Amino acid sequence: MRRLALPDEILMKVEKPARYIGGEYNSVMKDKDKVDVRFCMCFPDVYEIGMSHLGIQILYDMFNRREDTWCERVYSPWPDLDAEMREHDIPLFALESQDPIKDFDFLGITLQYEMCYTNILQVLDLAGIPLRTRDRKKGDTLVIGGGPCSYNPEPIADFFDIFYMGEGEVSYDALLELYKVYKHSDMTREEFLIKVSNIPGLYVPELYEVTYKEDGTIASFAPRFEDVPATITKTVVMDHSKVSYPEKPVVSFMKLTQDRVVLEIMRGCIRGCRFCQAGMIYRPTRPKDVNLLKGYAEKMLASTGHEEITFSSLSSSDYEELPELTDCLIEKMDNEHVNISLPSLRIDAFSLDVMSKIQDVKKSSLTFAPEAGTQRLRNVINKGLTKENIMDGALKAFKGGWDKVKLYFMMGLPTETYDDIAGIADLSEEITELFFANIPREERNGRVMVTASASYFVPKPFTPFQWAPMIRPEEFVKRAYFVKDRFRAEKNHKSLKFQYHEADITILEGLLARGDRKLCDVIYDVYKAGQIFDAWTEFFKKENWDNAMAKHGLDIDFYTYRDRNVDEILPWDFIDIGVTRKFLEREWENAQNEKVTPNCRQQCSGCGAARFGGGVCFENKN
């Protein structure tokens, strides 16, 4: 029998022990004595969230296809187990083998959300890995980070040996082959890391030096050695038919946040929303072959027993083979009672037709993302959505039998005025009026309900808004109350609901999103104060962040509320995502002039992503 790392008496004391026992269906077991590389993938949040992450599933499958490598998984222990492990001196362990993480060659950490940064230190600390890379030596577990937050790795640079910029299918094989040479030779750690820095997409922070001006901005950022590249270019998979995809995903014993088969249909997005980091860093748009997807769907459902399948992409409606794929799956899945979920759809006639087919028993709510309350501000953010589009989509939805609509907005966007946020309530009211004016009383299933949610806008690296200031939290709350009062005053207020996000956590997200290396000491001190799971309201303590910032003489205003000059060196400027800085500067200017940029299929805007040699940049140009 497999030995568990946790004794029964501890498993019985913690909430949801299934988080820690491993042994899930389709998890991969190997003989550790017959592999040369042991790699542990980590999502630094609770198991239910981490298990829902597609990126880890892809890499887990890819690594385990190698005969010389065994990839396992670990997630952040919930605070109840965290306390038990510290009290009983139990090292953090991987789910499959239940072996300590410090026995592994690599710990790969997915960087999905800035508010998980203290959890990264929790994982390293419980694993017994020195927290800072400068304290590690040859033979210690190598810590590598990847994911969207790695596109500004500087606030956590001290804790990682390597960052991976781009898509993992490209350079990991080269890294593992180099590591095997390093492991079985007298190559020093520094020599190894210099060689690593020359593999496409790999960034080794300790090989670079940052200097600062008196005003706190960056004066220079440069490699410490001649044979280390000054720029890191992201890696991109251009042919998805030639890379692996997990046909046998791990099936949990417990309910997950996303408990379903996930079918990735496309990477990238054509839309060019100026607030959206993913839309810039994942360019160019690259669809997967529809016949390949049909095969994956069938195999994954058969290997998991899941009763739902969902599509993964930034904008599913822009996948040109979507009608063929959905019709095929609807026909196949109908007899097998499998549900199909279609997120990221633009609400148009086709989308509503498809949703009518897959939600024929009970119609759930439909989601629109206008993002801004007025057309002026939607033009500023380049949303590519008109009021006419929104109203037309809502009317089609109401006539199709839906009576619940969710609307997503942001507040604090660049150039935003009170007229723009008043538009949130006005637009919501107009949608309810549309229902009452067009749906006869005898055809209504119940009261129409329009729920509007407003999040606090955070400018992200590699977007045209990376130079924009955030509004202050007290101003965000003031605007939220203003909108709430407008909702109460609307004629159909009983059919309207308004909710908004917490300000304090979002401000910290903004700090970490655009921060520099000076924040490494702040994160360290916050963790040492006992703080983990910052993303969870019940564990977040703003005072720990305030104290750490004050201790190191840092001002949150500098990172969040000031305007940045386009000539300023930004902490992430050494990374090349394909999209050029000139394009981002041009889009920042277009935003301030309320000028709309067409999407990639309408017209090429010369963003720079064409250099990768494929995808939407080359459609219909043969």
DODO-738391 format. One record per residue (C-alpha): residue in one letter; x, y, z. Coordinates in steps of 0.05 Angstrom, whole numbers, padded with zeros to 5 digits, always signed. Example, Ala and Ser with C-alpha at 12.3 -4.5 7.8 and 13.67 -1.06 7.14 Angstrom:
# residues 2
A+00246-00090+00156/S+00273-00021+00143/
//
This chain:
# residues 622
M+00000+00000+00000/R+00021+00072-00013/R+00048+00106+00049/L+00014+00173+00066/A+00055+00231+00091/L+00002+00251+00142/P-00017+00206+00199/D-00091+00188+00208/E-00098+00231+00271/I-00079+00294+00231/L-00121+00276+00170/M-00181+00269+00215/K-00170+00338+00246/V-00166+00378+00181/E-00220+00402+00135/K-00226+00361+00071/P-00170+00310+00079/A-00180+00289+00006/R-00139+00350-00011/Y-00076+00315+00014/I-00080+00240+00002/G-00068+00237-00074/G-00083+00172-00109/E-00135+00205-00154/Y-00159+00170-00218/N-00110+00182-00276/S-00055+00208-00230/V+00012+00183-00254/M+00054+00135-00213/K+00125+00116-00232/D+00185+00082-00200/K+00226+00140-00174/D+00290+00098-00180/K+00279+00092-00255/V+00273+00166-00271/D+00328+00218-00275/V+00286+00280-00263/R+00233+00291-00210/F+00190+00352-00223/C+00134+00377-00177/M+00082+00425-00205/C+00052+00473-00154/F-00008+00518-00155/P+00000+00564-00093/D-00072+00563-00072/V-00121+00512-00043/Y-00128+00444-00078/E-00198+00456-00108/I-00173+00518-00145/G-00106+00490-00165/M-00135+00425-00193/S-00180+00467-00238/H-00121+00500-00273/L-00111+00477-00345/G-00038+00499-00350/I-00016+00450-00296/Q-00056+00394-00329/I-00020+00406-00395/L+00050+00408-00364/Y+00036+00348-00319/D+00016+00307-00380/M+00075+00333-00422/F+00128+00318-00369/N+00100+00249-00353/R+00104+00228-00426/R+00180+00230-00417/E+00208+00164-00392/D+00264+00199-00354/T+00217+00247-00316/W+00163+00238-00263/C+00119+00299-00252/E+00077+00304-00189/R+00032+00358-00158/V+00028+00399-00095/Y-00019+00455-00072/S-00018+00504-00014/P-00040+00470+00051/W-00102+00503+00080/P-00086+00542+00145/D-00111+00484+00188/L-00060+00435+00159/D-00007+00490+00155/A-00011+00496+00231/E-00008+00420+00241/M+00053+00412+00195/R+00091+00466+00232/E+00073+00438+00300/H+00093+00367+00282/D+00151+00385+00236/I+00121+00351+00175/P+00154+00374+00109/L+00110+00392+00050/F+00100+00332+00005/A+00077+00315-00066/L+00010+00281-00075/E+00031+00222-00119/S+00091+00194-00081/Q+00078+00231-00015/D+00153+00246-00015/P+00180+00312+00011/I+00186+00367-00041/K+00258+00380-00021/D+00275+00312-00051/F+00254+00337-00120/D+00298+00366-00175/F+00248+00421-00194/L+00190+00457-00162/G+00149+00491-00217/I+00102+00544-00189/T+00044+00572-00230/L+00038+00648-00222/Q-00035+00661-00237/Y-00053+00716-00188/E-00011+00767-00150/M-00048+00756-00084/C-00019+00686-00080/Y+00052+00712-00071/T+00055+00699+00005/N+00032+00628-00009/I+00094+00618-00052/L+00136+00630+00010/Q+00091+00584+00050/V+00104+00528+00000/L+00180+00539+00000/D+00182+00546+00076/L+00142+00483+00090/A+00183+00446+00039/G+00248+00464+00073/I+00275+00500+00011/P+00315+00564+00026/L+00267+00621+00012/R+00317+00664-00027/T+00354+00638-00088/R+00419+00669-00062/D+00418+00619-00004/R+00410+00557-00048/K+00467+00513-00071/K+00477+00456-00120/G+00432+00398-00101/D+00376+00443-00074/T+00309+00440-00110/L+00308+00489-00168/V+00248+00536-00164/I+00218+00557-00231/G+00157+00602-00242/G+00112+00611-00302/G+00043+00638-00320/P+00014+00708-00331/C+00046+00739-00269/S+00115+00718-00293/Y+00109+00775-00344/N+00129+00820-00286/P+00171+00773-00243/E+00209+00828-00206/P+00168+00832-00141/I+00184+00758-00129/A+00251+00754-00165/D+00290+00738-00101/F+00252+00673-00090/F+00258+00641-00159/D+00318+00610-00194/I+00285+00613-00262/F+00223+00643-00295/Y+00193+00615-00358/M+00165+00668-00406/G+00116+00638-00455/E+00085+00570-00470/G+00116+00511-00436/E+00113+00463-00494/V+00173+00498-00528/S+00234+00500-00481/Y+00223+00452-00423/D+00255+00393-00459/A+00319+00433-00470/L+00319+00453-00396/L+00310+00382-00372/E+00365+00356-00418/L+00413+00410-00393/Y+00394+00395-00321/K+00412+00321-00329/V+00482+00341-00352/Y+00488+00390-00293/K+00464+00339-00243/H+00515+00286-00263/S+00575+00331-00273/D+00619+00380-00236/M+00585+00439-00269/T+00574+00494-00218/R+00506+00523-00202/E+00527+00590-00233/E+00552+00557-00297/F+00487+00518-00302/L+00444+00581-00293/I+00484+00619-00345/K+00470+00563-00395/V+00397+00563-00374/S+00392+00637-00389/N+00409+00622-00462/I+00350+00575-00471/P+00293+00612-00506/G+00243+00642-00457/L+00282+00628-00393/Y+00300+00685-00346/V+00348+00677-00287/P+00339+00737-00241/E+00404+00731-00202/L+00443+00741-00267/Y+00416+00812-00274/E+00429+00877-00236/V+00380+00934-00225/T+00399+01006-00207/Y+00351+01061-00187/K+00347+01136-00193/E+00336+01182-00134/D+00262+01187-00150/G+00255+01111-00143/T+00247+01095-00217/I+00294+01046-00252/A+00360+01075-00278/S+00386+01011-00310/F+00371+00938-00317/A+00426+00895-00347/P+00458+00825-00345/R+00518+00816-00300/F+00554+00772-00350/E+00570+00781-00424/D+00541+00714-00445/V+00473+00727-00413/P+00420+00757-00459/A+00395+00828-00445/T+00325+00811-00470/I+00281+00750-00457/T+00234+00733-00515/K+00172+00693-00498/T+00163+00624-00529/V+00102+00610-00573/V+00071+00545-00599/M+00051+00558-00671/D+00027+00488-00690/H-00019+00457-00637/S-00024+00392-00677/K+00048+00376-00658/V+00043+00385-00583/S+00011+00339-00531/Y-00054+00352-00495/P-00079+00314-00433/E-00126+00259-00457/K-00130+00230-00387/P-00137+00288-00338/V-00131+00273-00264/V-00200+00263-00232/S-00208+00287-00160/F-00243+00251-00103/M-00276+00316-00084/K-00314+00373-00118/L-00270+00424-00152/T-00281+00496-00173/Q-00283+00472-00246/D-00305+00399-00244/R-00308+00383-00318/V-00269+00366-00380/V-00233+00428-00408/L-00222+00432-00483/E-00173+00486-00504/I-00197+00510-00572/M-00153+00570-00584/R-00096+00612-00555/G-00094+00687-00563/C-00148+00738-00578/I-00162+00784-00637/R-00200+00837-00598/G-00146+00883-00570/C-00182+00908-00507/R-00133+00958-00477/F-00143+00935-00405/C-00131+00861-00420/Q-00062+00832-00407/A-00080+00763-00433/G-00102+00793-00500/M-00032+00822-00509/I+00015+00770-00479/Y-00017+00711-00514/R-00017+00740-00585/P-00021+00718-00640/T-00088+00682-00642/R-00077+00609-00659/P-00137+00562-00666/K-00133+00487-00657/D-00155+00439-00712/V-00229+00423-00703/N-00220+00348-00718/L-00166+00344-00666/L-00213+00376-00615/K-00269+00327-00631/G-00221+00269-00617/Y-00196+00301-00552/A-00267+00312-00527/E-00286+00239-00538/K-00223+00211-00505/M-00225+00259-00445/L-00298+00245-00429/A-00286+00170-00435/S-00224+00173-00390/T-00255+00215-00335/G-00329+00201-00331/H-00343+00276-00326/E-00413+00298-00344/E-00394+00367-00369/I-00346+00394-00421/T-00325+00467-00428/F-00285+00505-00479/S-00223+00545-00460/S-00204+00608-00497/L-00203+00682-00488/S-00260+00692-00537/S-00295+00628-00558/S-00339+00664-00608/D-00277+00682-00649/Y-00260+00609-00661/E-00283+00602-00733/E-00298+00527-00728/L-00343+00536-00667/P-00409+00520-00705/E-00380+00454-00730/L-00350+00436-00663/T-00412+00452-00622/D-00460+00417-00670/C-00417+00355-00669/L-00412+00354-00593/I-00486+00369-00583/E-00503+00310-00628/K-00455+00263-00593/M-00466+00286-00521/D-00542+00289-00523/N-00548+00213-00520/E-00496+00209-00464/H-00527+00264-00422/V-00464+00306-00422/N-00472+00382-00412/I-00434+00431-00454/S-00411+00497-00424/L-00391+00555-00470/P-00357+00612-00432/S-00326+00674-00465/L-00382+00681-00518/R-00403+00746-00550/I-00478+00750-00545/D-00502+00744-00617/A-00553+00703-00656/F-00507+00643-00665/S-00487+00642-00591/L-00558+00645-00567/D-00579+00590-00616/V-00524+00545-00589/M-00542+00562-00517/S-00615+00546-00530/K-00594+00476-00552/I-00550+00463-00493/Q-00594+00495-00440/D-00661+00468-00463/V-00684+00444-00394/K-00671+00505-00351/K-00642+00570-00378/S-00590+00599-00331/S-00568+00671-00332/L-00532+00702-00391/T-00469+00742-00381/F-00450+00806-00418/A-00385+00844-00406/P-00396+00917-00428/E-00338+00936-00380/A-00359+01010-00383/G-00425+01046-00375/T-00420+01092-00436/Q-00399+01085-00508/R-00346+01139-00499/L-00311+01098-00446/R-00320+01033-00484/N-00283+01067-00541/V-00228+01088-00493/I-00216+01016-00472/N-00226+00990-00544/K-00280+00942-00522/G-00307+00935-00592/L-00378+00931-00566/T-00433+00982-00580/K-00496+00996-00541/E-00534+00970-00601/N-00496+00904-00596/I-00513+00899-00522/M-00587+00915-00530/D-00595+00871-00591/G-00562+00812-00554/A-00606+00824-00492/L-00669+00826-00534/K-00651+00762-00570/A-00638+00730-00502/F-00704+00752-00473/K-00742+00727-00534/G-00704+00661-00528/G-00731+00650-00458/W-00677+00679-00413/D-00698+00728-00358/K-00633+00735-00318/V-00574+00776-00343/K-00507+00789-00310/L-00467+00851-00330/Y-00393+00859-00315/F-00362+00929-00309/M-00298+00960-00285/M-00292+01025-00246/G-00230+01069-00243/L-00214+01062-00317/P-00170+01116-00349/T-00209+01181-00366/E-00271+01155-00328/T-00322+01208-00305/Y-00384+01205-00262/D-00426+01207-00325/D-00391+01142-00347/I-00407+01106-00282/A-00478+01133-00281/G-00483+01096-00347/I-00476+01030-00310/A-00543+01041-00276/D-00575+01072-00338/L-00554+01014-00383/S-00579+00963-00332/E-00646+00999-00328/E-00653+01002-00404/I-00643+00927-00408/T-00700+00915-00359/E-00743+00963-00398/L-00727+00923-00461/F-00755+00861-00426/F-00820+00894-00404/A-00831+00927-00472/N-00820+00864-00514/I-00839+00803-00473/P-00915+00796-00463/R-00936+00783-00392/E-00963+00714-00408/E-00895+00693-00437/R-00854+00713-00377/N-00826+00658-00333/G-00815+00704-00275/R-00787+00772-00257/V-00730+00796-00300/M-00666+00805-00260/V-00606+00845-00283/T-00545+00839-00237/A-00487+00888-00249/S-00419+00875-00218/A-00363+00927-00216/S-00291+00908-00205/Y-00235+00957-00187/F-00192+00968-00248/V-00119+00946-00242/P-00070+00968-00296/K-00027+00909-00318/P+00042+00903-00351/F+00043+00896-00427/T-00023+00932-00437/P-00033+01003-00464/F-00056+01021-00394/Q+00009+01001-00361/W+00026+01075-00353/A-00042+01093-00322/P-00053+01110-00248/M-00104+01073-00206/I-00158+01113-00170/R-00152+01113-00094/P-00193+01063-00055/E-00234+01117-00021/E-00252+01144-00090/F-00271+01074-00114/V-00318+01066-00054/K-00347+01135-00066/R-00361+01118-00139/A-00391+01050-00118/Y-00440+01085-00070/F-00457+01135-00124/V-00475+01078-00172/K-00513+01041-00118/D-00556+01103-00105/R-00570+01109-00180/F-00594+01037-00180/R-00641+01050-00122/A-00670+01110-00159/E-00685+01072-00223/K-00758+01058-00239/N-00747+00982-00243/H-00701+00979-00183/K-00734+00915-00158/S-00707+00880-00220/L-00637+00909-00211/K-00579+00889-00167/F-00510+00922-00160/Q-00449+00893-00126/Y-00376+00914-00124/H-00308+00885-00104/E-00268+00900-00042/A-00219+00958-00050/D-00161+00940-00003/I-00144+00873-00035/T-00147+00903-00105/I-00099+00959-00086/L-00048+00906-00063/E-00059+00870-00129/G-00042+00935-00165/L+00021+00944-00122/L+00047+00874-00138/A+00026+00876-00212/R+00071+00935-00229/G+00122+00930-00173/D+00198+00922-00175/R+00250+00881-00137/K+00246+00926-00076/L+00180+00891-00060/C+00214+00824-00049/D+00232+00846+00022/V+00160+00870+00034/I+00130+00803+00013/Y+00181+00767+00056/D+00162+00808+00118/V+00088+00801+00106/Y+00097+00725+00103/K+00140+00726+00166/A+00083+00763+00201/G+00042+00700+00190/Q+00002+00720+00130/I-00019+00670+00076/F-00080+00664+00030/D-00084+00739+00017/A-00135+00726-00038/W-00184+00701+00014/T-00219+00758+00050/E-00221+00722+00117/F-00145+00717+00119/F-00125+00784+00089/K-00094+00834+00137/K-00078+00901+00105/E-00039+00925+00165/N+00016+00873+00153/W+00027+00902+00084/D+00025+00974+00110/N+00077+00957+00164/A+00124+00922+00115/M+00120+00979+00065/A+00136+01030+00120/K+00193+00988+00147/H+00228+00989+00079/G+00213+01062+00065/L+00167+01047+00007/D+00106+01087-00013/I+00046+01053-00043/D+00029+01118-00079/F+00092+01109-00121/Y+00070+01042-00148/T-00005+01052-00155/Y-00030+01123-00159/R+00022+01161-00201/D+00023+01173-00276/R+00082+01139-00310/N+00119+01174-00365/V+00125+01133-00429/D+00201+01144-00427/E+00207+01110-00358/I+00242+01043-00354/L+00189+00994-00329/P+00209+00933-00287/W+00186+00886-00343/D+00217+00922-00403/F+00270+00869-00412/I+00216+00819-00434/D+00197+00815-00507/I+00126+00789-00517/G+00124+00802-00592/V+00077+00861-00584/T+00122+00921-00587/R+00128+00978-00538/K+00114+01027-00596/F+00047+00993-00608/L+00028+00998-00534/E+00048+01072-00533/R+00006+01084-00595/E-00054+01049-00564/W-00045+01090-00500/E-00049+01152-00542/N-00109+01125-00580/A-00144+01111-00514/Q-00136+01183-00491/N-00163+01206-00559/E-00222+01157-00553/K-00200+01125-00619/V-00221+01053-00633/T-00171+01003-00663/P-00202+00949-00707/N-00195+00876-00686/C-00141+00833-00718/R-00188+00802-00770/Q-00215+00869-00792/Q-00147+00901-00801/C-00075+00888-00779/S-00052+00942-00731/G+00022+00924-00735/C+00028+00903-00662/G+00091+00861-00676/A+00063+00791-00664/A+00069+00774-00738/R+00142+00760-00725/F+00122+00691-00697/G+00102+00672-00768/G+00032+00646-00762/G-00037+00649-00731/V-00087+00705-00747/C-00030+00748-00774/F-00025+00703-00835/E-00098+00683-00846/N-00121+00688-00918/K-00052+00712-00940/N-00028+00649-00975/
//
